[in-house]
Amino acid sequence: PSPMVRPFRRADAARVLAAADSAGAAPLVHALRGQFEDPPNQNSWRVGIRAGGQAYSHIRRDVLHPLGPDGVRPYVDLTGEATFGPFALVSRPAAEPRIVDDPEWPGRTDLKLAWRMVEAYASAQFKYGSVFYGQMDRNWGPAGVAGIGLSNYGYSQVESGFDLGTRTLRLHALARQLTDEQDALGNRIHRYFFAHRLGLRASNRVNLGLWETVVLSGVDREFDGRYRNPLSLLLLANQYGLGSNGNVMLGLDASWRAGKGVTLQTQLALDDLQYKNTSGPDRYPNRWALTLSAFGPLGRALGWRALYTQASSLAFRTLDPFENLTDAGVGIGRNFADQDQTTVTVT
């Protein structure tokens, strides 16, 4: 239902599954449809508990950059959700002792039993859009890899946002306050993040997206209104507008269902392009990142996915460390730069 933006609504998943639930469809399609469709009554609630264990060879969640000890820890989360009319309320706290040893956990590390909010949000959903306040994991980009500009690599943080439009044209926007930093003089540096994305469903097979993200920072810095305008080009507001500090990343997404079940996807992001002083002493490296992905069926029982992604050495960093595309040192989108990664999976 939304090839390059996650999460998507259960109602959108149910709509797509209903179209695929024919006599020859796999039993999984019918089972998922039953899970995702809302009950006949408009108002509903659900509570649940899930318990188990987490086993790991290294405590960092990125398996390609292992760090920290191994171990086995218990895990429990509680889910409560309610829907009434167009409104949805969701809360999912988790007891997760593992996180106190995770070097990328931004919370307290002096506890034996640590809790975190996996999800906690309120949402109002209407025919042509929705509004959101709270926290949940998000990822913009091809499935199977962290999105370049926005991803679920870090732990979810509180934000507000909305999406507006139809299946053909849809606008997403979200804003959050990042963790404050401190400079060498002891000044408190306020930091903010804004992202917006315009998606176009060019045909039943082709989906395109243009997006921008920005990190703002400064002593006593406020969240400038021109950087929260979802219909404004942040690049123009920053570099060619009033010229105030801000680190803007511009990105392009494309998804094409090529045929025979094969889908091709790509994501390109540009942070800085050196168009002047290309050979002078003030020259700095271009900063960019790219992902190419393809997936499809392999016979009747298997599926395959292949992806290649690259990020330049300074793709998510800048000369001013307070404008890095990070929160508490952890990537808001992709966490690691200066890499080439090739992944092939069969499931």
N, C-alpha and C positions, 0 to 999 in steps of 0.2 A: 504493500500500500504506500510505502514511502521509502524508496530504495536507498536514499543517502541520509535520512534523518531518523534518528532513534532517540527516545522511544516514540512509538506511535500509539494511537488510541486502540483499545480493545475493539471498539465499534468498527474501526477501519479494517482491522484484521478479520473480524466477523464478516464484513461486506465482501472482502476478497475471497474468503473461504467459501461463502455461500455460492459464489459464481463458479467455484471449482468443485463443489460437492455434487458430482454427477454419479450416475450408476456405476461407472468404471473407476471412480476415484479411490485412492488408497483409504483404508479405514482410519488412518491418522487424521486425514482432512476432516472427516465427520466428527471425530472425537474432539479435535481442537475447536471446531465450530461450536460444539456444545459447551466447551469451557469458556469461550470468549463472548458468546451472545448473552446479552442482559436478560434477566428473568422478565416474564410478562408484566409484572408490577413495576412501575417506574421507580419506586423507592426500594432500596435493598441495602443490606449490610452484611459484612463478612468479618469473622475473626478467625485467626489461625495461629498455630505455633509450629515451629520447625526446629529440630534439634539434631545435632550430629557432631562431627569432628572435622578439623582442618589439619591435613598433613602436608608438609612441605619440605623440600630439600634446602631452600633458602627463603628467608622471610619476606623479601621484596616480591611484589606481585608480578613484576616484569621478569619472565623467565629468561629473556635474552641478556639481561644485565643483573645476574644473581648477586645478592648481597645479604649478609646476616646469617644467623644460625638456622639449623634445621629443627624439626620438632613436630609434635602432634598436640593440638589444643582443642578443647571443646568449643562448640558454637551453638547459640540459641538465638532465634529472633521471633518476635511477636508481631503479627499483622492485624491491623484494624482498619477497615475502610467502610465508608457509607456513601451512597449515591441517592440524591433526592432531586427530581427534576433535572435541570442541567448542571447541578453542582456535585462535586466529588471531594471527599475528605479522606486522606490516607495517612497513616502513621505506622512506621515499621522500625522500632528500636531493636538493636542486636547486642547481645553480650558476646564480645569477641576478644578474649584475652591475648590473642596473637598480636594485636595492633600496638601494644605497648613496646614491642621490640622492633616494629617496622620503622626504619629511618625516615620514611615519608609520611608517617602519621602526624598530623599537626596538633593533636590534642595532648592531654596529660599522659605522662609515661611512668608515673610513680605509683600506679595502681596495679594490684594483682588481678582484679576483675574490671576490665574496661568496657564501657558501653559506647555505642555510637548510633546515630540516626542514619539508617540506610536510606529511608524515604520519609518525608514529612511534608505534605503540601496540601493546599486547597486549590481547586480548579473549577472554573465555570466554563462549560462547553456548549456552544451554540452551532447552528447550521453553518455559518460562515466564519467560525473562528473560536478561539478559547483564550482565557486569561489564566495566569498561573502565579502562585507565590509559594515558595518553599524550596525543598531540595530533592533532587533525584539524579541518577546517572544520565548523562547525555553523550551522544556521539554523532558528529557530522562527518560523513565520509563513508568509503566502502566498508562493508562488513568484514570482520576478521582482523582488523588492525585499528589502532587508535587513530582517530581523526587528527588532522594536522592542526587545525585552528581551535577545535573544541572536541574534547573526548572525555571518557570516563576513567582515564588512567588514575587521576587523583581521587581523593575522597570527596563526595558530593558536598557542596556548599549552598547556602541560602541565596536565592535569586528571585527576581520577578521577571515576568515575560508574557508574551502573547504570540499567537499566530492568527493570521487573518487571510481569507481568500477562499478559493474553490479548489477542486482537484486539479484544475489547469494551471492556476497561478496562485502561489501561496507565499506569504511574507511571515518570517519568524524573527523575533527580536527578544533579547534577554539582557539583563543587567545585574551585576552583583558588586558588592564591596569586597575587595581583597584584604588580606591580612596587612596591617600596618607594619612598616619597617622603621629602622632608626639609622640616621646617617652618622658620620664620624664626629659631628658636633653635638650629637645627642638629640637632634631635631626629630620629631615624629613625622614620618612620611606617610601620607594617606595615598591609597592605591585603589583604582576602580577598573572594572572590566565591562565592556559592552560588545555584543555580537549581534549581527543581523544577517539574514539570508533570504534571498528572493529565489523561489523555485518555480520552474516552468515545466509543465508536462507537455512537451512539444507534440507528442503522439503517444499511442499506446505502447510504443517501444522505447521512446527516447525521453529522458528526464534531464534537465539542466538546472544548475544552481550557481548563483553568484553571491558571495558572502564576504564579510569583513569582520575582523575583530580588532579591538584596541585596548591597550593598557595605559591608563593615565596615572601619574604620580606627582607628588610635590609636597612641600611643607605647607600645611593648612590648605591643601588643594581641595577644591570642590568638584563635584561631578558635573562638569560643564554641560549645559543643555544641548549644545550643538553636537556633542558626542553621544547623545541619547536620542537623536532623531533617526527613527528607523528608515526614513525615506531619503536621508542625506548620505552622500558618499563621504565616509570618514576621511578618506585620503584627501579630498578637497578641503574638508573642514580643518585638517591639520597642516598639510604641506603647502597647499595653495590658498588657504583661507587666512585665518588670523595668526597662524604660525605658532600656536602654543604647543608645548611639549606633549607628545603622545606617540606610542609605538603602534602603528597600524599595519595589519597583515591583510592582504587582499587574496581571495581564493576563488577558484572555479571548480565545479563538480560536473560530471557527466556520467550518465548511466544509459546503456543501450542493450536491449534484448535482441541479440543478433539473429537468433533463430536456432531451432533444434535444442531448445532449453538452455542455450549458452548466453550468458550476460557478461558484458564488458563494462568496467567502471574505471573512472580516473578522478584524481583530485590533485590540483596544482595550487600551490600557495606561494606568494611572493611577499617578502618582508621589506627588502631593499634591493633596488637595482641601480648600480652605479652608472649613471648616464653622463656624468661630467667628471673631469679630473681623472680620466681612466688610466693615466700613466703618471700622475703627479704624486707628491709625497703624502697627500691627504687621502689617497685612494684606500678604500676599505672593501672587503670581499662582498660579493653579492650574497644575499641571504634568501634561500628558497627551499621548498620541499615538494616532493612529487610521490604519488602513489598510483600504480597501475594494477588492476585486479580483474580476474576472470573466474567464472564458476559455471558449473552445469552438471548434468546427470552423467553417470557412468554405468550404462546398462540400466536395469530396472531396480536395483537394490543399493547402488552406490552413488555418491556424489563427489565431485572434485572441486578444489579451489586452488588457484595459484595467484600470488601477488608479489609485486616488487615495489619497494619504497626506498626513497633516498631523501636525506636531509643534509643540507650544507652545514659547515662547522659552526656557524653562528645563526642558524635559522630561527631560533627562538630566544636569542640573546641580543643585547644591544650595548652601546657604549655606556649608557646609563643603566646600571644594574637594577634600579628600581622600576624600569620600564620593561624588564624581561617578561616574556609571556608565561609567567609562573605565578603561583600562589604559595607562599611559605616555602619557596625553593622547588616546588613540584610543578611540572608542566600542566598548564590549563588544557592544552591540546596534547600534542606529542611531547613526551618528556625528554627524549634523547635526540641530540643532533649529531652531525658528523658520522653518518652511518649509511650503509647499504644493506638492505635486508631482503632476502628472497625466501618465500614460504610456499610450500606445496603440501596440500592435505588431501587425503581420501577418507571419506566417512561412509 
